[in-house]
Structure formats: C-alpha cells, structure tokens
Amino acid sequence: MNKDLEALILSYEKVSALRDREAERALQEFEALLDGVLARVPNVPRETLRKSVIKAHRKWALKQENKPLAIPPQA
C-alpha cells in the first residue's frame, strides 16, 4: 500500500473512532495530511482524494474485522 494512502487511512480511522474535542483534533490532523499529499500531487481535486481515502478506509476496516484475533495453536 502507498505510504501516503496508509497514513491517510490511519488518520481517518482516528477521526472515525473518536468523539468531541479529540475528534476535532484528529480531523485537523487528517486535514493537514490531506494538505501535505495535495501539495505533492496538485492535480488531484481535494474531494476526490477525500472520497478515495474514505473508500480505502472502508476496505481496510473490513480487512481488520476479518483478521483472526489470536494465532491458532500449532498442530
């Protein structure tokens, strides 16, 4: 996975998991990460990047839910 995309997904995960002031701070961090990526790839519209991150986050979150919780014992 692309390093920038991974950072954006993890940042969005913080935003989606928090409430109140903590969520506001996490959202500001996410927006700052978006700004940084957009500075490096200026031809990408902000909303397109945001929607792509949200879509990638959904896929990432589903994979996290399907991971086994513990390492199964060896036979």
Secondary structure, DSSP 8 states (H G I E B T S, - for coil): --HHHHHHHHHHHHHHH--HHHHHHHHHHHHHHHHHHHHHSTTS-HHHHHHHHHHHHHHHHHHHHHS-SS-----
